[in-house]
Amino acid sequence: MPVAKNLKLLCFDLDGTVLAGGQPLSPANWQALQTLREAGVVLAAASGRNRQSLCKVLSPDTPLDYAIFSTGTGILRWEDKSIIRRQELSAAQVAAALQVLLERKIDVMVQDILPDNHIFHYRHFSQPENCSTDFFRRVEIYRDSCRQLPEPCVWQSPASQLLAVLPPDEQLFLDISALLQDFSVVRSTSPLDNTSIWMEIFAPGVNKSSGAAWLAEQLADSQGRTVDTYALGNDHNDLDLLHWAGQALVAARSPWELRRHFPALSSPPEQSLPEAAERWDLFA
């Protein structure tokens, strides 16, 4: 009997990787996705965006199979937008992480469990007029979906994640991360000011690569076909996904920490998917 061809799974970040400035998919990227699906490639967006935010930049008919959202907290089956995997922090875990951040006067948001993780409570110590981060910009964006934490704060509910907004101070990020070793701590660059550090705190093991690995396991079938994995990203929160994938590429303007480990594309985000697919010979 002929040996069945391997399945192919392509996971790609959105902002700064295939989307520029929060704009919709370009015609070139859209066509690349369509052609890849016709070639049998399984397509999964892998984004830090929550489900609500994801659906603002991807139309319902986008040629996709899955969306790993909120940095791996949830996975959508794109066809019917149902959540097929979800993870969360227990109330005790939230309280422990929150204590670390509040004691050190770190501006923080605690986001509700899925599917409502666009809703959050927040506490800030910096003031808007003196604040160099984008914390208050995010509060304003979600002003109808957020409220301040009461004082004193006695947290008693599960949550999808905590989001701490830090100045562009790598040592501060490392120092706080060292106090949160019982959690999955993911660094990303703010998509709002492209400078501030977003420290995302999840249940242990939650990140983009764990979501992608779970998908790959589901795709493997009884015929013994393996799954060839490909990843495309552009920021620190893509590092685990890029290291996990069998083959990986990064966007042209990715930080040096990514470009020193992975080959970089030459095209802008609007042309990234066609170039990546050509390099990997996925259109065949």
C-alpha positions in Angstrom: 0.0 0.0 0.0 1.2 3.5 -0.7 2.3 5.5 2.4 -0.1 8.3 3.2 1.2 11.8 2.9 1.8 13.7 6.1 -0.7 16.2 7.3 0.6 19.8 7.3 -0.3 22.3 10.1 0.6 26.0 9.6 0.2 28.3 12.7 0.7 32.0 12.2 0.6 35.1 14.4 -1.6 38.0 13.3 -0.5 41.5 14.3 2.8 42.5 12.8 3.1 39.1 11.1 0.2 38.9 8.5 -1.7 42.0 9.6 -0.2 45.5 9.4 -1.5 48.1 11.9 -4.6 46.2 12.8 -5.9 46.3 9.2 -7.8 43.4 7.7 -6.0 40.6 5.8 -4.5 41.9 2.5 -5.8 40.3 -0.7 -2.4 38.6 -1.2 -2.6 36.9 2.3 -6.3 36.0 1.8 -5.5 34.4 -1.5 -2.6 32.5 0.0 -4.8 31.1 2.7 -7.4 30.0 0.2 -4.8 28.3 -2.0 -3.2 26.6 1.1 -6.5 25.2 2.2 -7.2 23.9 -1.3 -3.8 22.2 -1.1 -4.9 20.5 2.1 -2.8 22.5 4.6 -4.6 22.9 8.0 -4.5 26.6 8.9 -4.5 28.0 12.5 -4.2 31.7 13.4 -2.3 32.0 16.7 -2.9 35.3 18.3 -2.7 37.1 21.7 -6.1 38.7 20.8 -9.2 37.7 22.7 -12.1 36.2 20.8 -13.9 39.5 20.5 -10.9 41.3 19.2 -10.0 38.5 16.9 -13.3 38.7 15.2 -12.8 42.4 14.6 -9.9 41.8 12.2 -10.9 38.4 10.7 -14.2 38.2 8.9 -16.3 35.1 9.4 -15.5 33.7 6.0 -11.7 34.0 6.4 -10.1 30.8 5.0 -9.1 29.3 8.3 -9.6 26.0 10.2 -8.8 27.1 13.7 -7.8 30.1 15.8 -5.6 29.8 18.9 -6.6 32.9 20.8 -5.6 34.8 23.9 -2.1 33.2 23.6 -3.4 29.7 23.9 -6.1 30.1 26.5 -8.7 29.0 24.0 -9.0 27.4 20.6 -11.8 28.1 18.2 -13.0 25.9 15.4 -13.4 28.6 12.8 -16.2 27.0 10.8 -18.7 27.4 13.6 -16.7 29.6 16.0 -17.1 27.1 18.8 -14.5 26.9 21.5 -13.1 23.4 21.5 -10.4 24.0 24.1 -10.2 26.3 27.1 -8.0 26.8 30.1 -8.1 29.0 33.1 -6.6 30.0 36.4 -8.2 28.9 39.7 -9.3 31.5 42.2 -6.4 30.6 44.4 -3.9 31.0 41.5 -5.3 34.4 40.6 -5.1 35.6 44.2 -1.5 34.4 44.5 -0.4 36.1 41.3 -2.4 39.2 42.1 -0.7 39.5 45.5 2.8 39.5 43.8 1.8 42.3 41.5 -0.1 44.5 43.9 2.6 44.3 46.5 5.0 45.7 43.9 2.6 48.3 42.7 2.4 46.9 39.1 -0.6 48.1 37.0 -2.6 44.9 36.3 -5.8 43.6 34.7 -7.6 40.3 35.6 -9.6 39.0 32.7 -12.8 36.9 33.1 -12.9 33.2 32.0 -13.8 32.3 28.4 -15.8 33.2 26.4 -15.9 36.6 28.2 -12.2 37.3 28.7 -12.6 40.7 27.1 -14.1 41.7 30.4 -11.7 42.5 33.2 -11.0 44.1 36.6 -8.0 46.4 36.9 -5.9 48.2 39.5 -3.4 51.0 38.6 -0.7 52.7 40.6 0.6 55.1 37.9 -1.4 58.1 37.0 -2.6 58.8 33.4 -0.8 62.1 33.1 2.5 60.6 34.3 2.1 57.1 32.7 4.5 56.1 30.0 2.7 52.8 29.3 -0.4 52.1 27.4 -2.4 50.8 30.4 -4.9 53.6 30.3 -5.3 53.3 26.6 -6.4 49.7 27.0 -8.8 50.7 29.8 -10.3 53.3 27.5 -10.7 50.8 24.6 -12.6 48.4 26.9 -14.3 51.1 29.1 -17.7 49.4 28.8 -16.2 46.0 29.8 -14.0 46.8 32.7 -14.1 48.0 36.3 -11.7 48.8 39.0 -10.7 46.2 41.7 -12.1 47.1 45.1 -9.9 47.9 48.0 -9.0 45.8 49.8 -9.0 43.1 47.1 -10.1 39.6 48.2 -10.1 37.6 44.9 -12.5 34.6 44.9 -13.1 33.7 41.2 -11.3 31.9 38.4 -9.9 34.0 35.5 -8.4 33.3 32.1 -5.3 35.4 32.7 -3.7 38.4 34.3 -2.1 41.1 32.2 0.5 43.4 33.8 1.6 46.4 31.7 5.3 47.3 32.3 7.5 50.0 31.0 10.1 48.8 28.5 12.4 47.5 31.3 13.5 44.0 30.6 15.1 43.6 34.0 11.8 44.5 35.7 10.1 41.8 33.6 12.7 39.2 34.6 12.5 40.2 38.3 8.7 39.9 38.4 8.8 36.7 36.3 11.1 35.1 38.9 8.4 35.6 41.5 5.8 33.8 39.3 7.5 30.5 38.6 4.3 28.6 39.3 2.7 30.2 36.3 3.1 30.4 32.6 4.5 33.9 32.0 4.6 35.2 28.4 6.2 38.4 27.3 4.8 40.4 24.4 5.2 43.9 23.0 2.2 46.1 23.4 0.3 46.4 20.1 -1.0 49.8 21.2 2.3 51.8 21.6 4.7 49.1 20.3 7.0 49.9 23.3 5.4 48.8 26.6 6.0 45.2 27.8 2.8 43.2 28.4 3.4 40.4 31.0 0.7 37.8 30.5 0.2 35.4 33.3 -1.6 32.1 32.6 -2.2 28.7 34.2 0.9 26.5 34.0 1.6 25.2 30.5 -0.6 27.7 28.7 1.0 29.3 25.6 0.7 29.3 21.8 2.8 26.2 21.4 0.7 24.1 23.8 -2.4 25.0 21.9 -0.7 24.2 18.6 0.6 20.8 20.0 -2.9 19.9 21.2 -4.2 20.7 17.7 -1.5 18.5 16.1 -2.5 15.6 18.4 -6.1 16.0 17.4 -5.2 16.0 13.7 -3.1 12.9 13.8 -5.3 10.0 12.6 -5.6 6.2 13.0 -3.8 5.7 9.7 -0.6 6.7 11.5 0.0 9.9 9.5 2.2 12.3 11.3 1.7 16.1 11.3 4.4 18.4 9.8 4.3 21.7 11.6 5.1 25.2 10.4 5.0 28.5 12.3 5.2 32.2 11.4 5.6 34.9 14.1 7.1 38.3 14.9 7.3 38.9 18.7 8.4 37.4 22.0 5.1 35.8 22.6 5.7 33.7 19.5 9.0 32.2 20.6 7.6 29.1 22.2 5.5 28.4 19.0 8.5 29.0 16.7 10.8 26.7 18.7 8.0 24.0 18.8 7.4 24.0 15.0 9.3 21.7 12.7 9.9 24.7 10.4 9.7 28.4 11.4 10.1 31.8 9.9 9.8 35.3 11.4 8.5 38.6 10.0 11.0 41.0 8.5 10.9 43.5 11.4 10.9 41.1 14.2 13.1 41.8 17.3 16.7 40.7 17.0 16.1 38.0 19.7 13.9 36.2 17.1 15.9 37.0 14.0 19.1 35.5 15.4 17.3 32.1 15.9 15.0 31.9 12.9 15.2 32.9 9.2 13.4 36.2 8.5 11.1 37.0 5.6 11.9 39.9 3.3 8.3 40.9 2.6 6.1 43.2 4.6 3.2 41.7 6.6 0.8 42.2 3.7 2.8 39.7 1.6 4.1 37.4 4.4 2.0 34.4 3.8 2.7 34.0 0.1 6.5 34.3 0.7 6.4 31.8 3.6 4.3 29.3 1.7 6.7 29.5 -1.3 9.8 29.0 1.0 8.2 25.9 2.5 6.8 24.7 -0.8 3.3 24.4 0.7 1.4 25.4 -2.4 2.3 22.1 -4.1 
